[in-house]
Amino acid sequence: MINLNFNIYNPWSSQWTILWNRSRFIGKNKAVEFNGYRTHHIFNVDLQFKPVGDHGGVRIMLGLLGHNVELHFYDIRHWNYLTNTWEVYD
């Protein structure tokens, strides 16, 4: 996993509210989410790349003055350690 993060936040606030969420399947095992948040971040850049494993994919979050947006492309499958196979849970 590669995770790059830089943020400046308000230490006297703990606000974290979901403003909106949009999600769609874009294939048999892939999904995309587009989210908006009200947070305590003054400035936020968060980039994550996880090529393998549960929910592997790319996540980008950008924020300015307490408003963050997130774009997340990911695999919906989970690894079952008992059967050594990928599974999709409902």
C-alpha angles and dihedrals in degrees: 000000000000116000123178116182135170123169144157113203141179106256092201094059132069098181117149117158130162108231097181142344131201121182134173139173111242098184142349094295104011132088139177129211129193113191139176125205140184105219145162092254118117090188127004136175117172123172121179129181119183109171097182139022134049111344093359115183145088128307126185122185124180126180141179130178096349099316120104132182124197131197115191127181111185149155113253096208128106127208114244107211093194096058098023092230139113115258136185115221120207 
